[in-house]
């Protein structure tokens, strides 16, 4: 998997995998490979979301500190 992939691209690929798995037309071997790819994409997306959450917390903290300094 490409670690430089965007969150949106990874989610689109994950949705494609889910659609294929839900169709029930894939062989067992193919389904297992798709499931493995889906698990990797899920972990990738989760990591991206955690990074975004950390940035939001940092920005929020910095913003509130600047707001408090302006009120002094």
N, C-alpha and C positions, 0 to 999 in steps of 0.2 A: 504494500500500500504506500502511496505517495504521502509522506509526512507534510508536504507543502500544500496539500489539498485544502480547499476552503471548507468551512463548516457546511455551507449550503450544498456543495458538490457531494460531500460525504453523506449528507442526509438524503439527497436524491438517489444515490446509489443504494443506500440502506432501504429506502422505499421500494426500489426496483426488486431488491432481494426479497423483501417481505411479500410483495405481490407474487413473485415466482413461487415462493414457498407455500403461500396460501392457495395457489391454483391447484396444487396437488398433482401436477403433471410431471414434476421432476423425479428422476430416479433416486433411490436411497443414497447412492454415492454422490450424486449431484447435490442433493439436499444437504448432505453433511458438509460439502465444500461451501455451499451458499451460507449455511449456518455459521461456519467458521469465519467467513468473510464478514458476515453481519455482526458477529461478536467483536471482531477487530474494529469495524466501523463504529460500533456503539461505544467502545472504549475511547476511540479517537474523538468522537463528538463530545463525550463526557469530559474529556480533558480540555477540549476547546471551551466548553461551558464553564468549567472551573477557572480557567485562565481569565475569561471575561468577567466572572464574578469577582475575582481578586482585583482586577483593574477597576471595577465599579466601586468596590469598597475603598480602594486607595484614593480614587478621585473624590468620592464622597467625604472621606476623612480630610483630605487636603482642602476641599471646598469649605467644610465647616470650620476648619482652623483659620482659613483666610477670612471667613465671615466674622469670626470672633475677634480677630485682630482689627478688622475694620471698625468694629463697634467700640473699641477702646479709646 
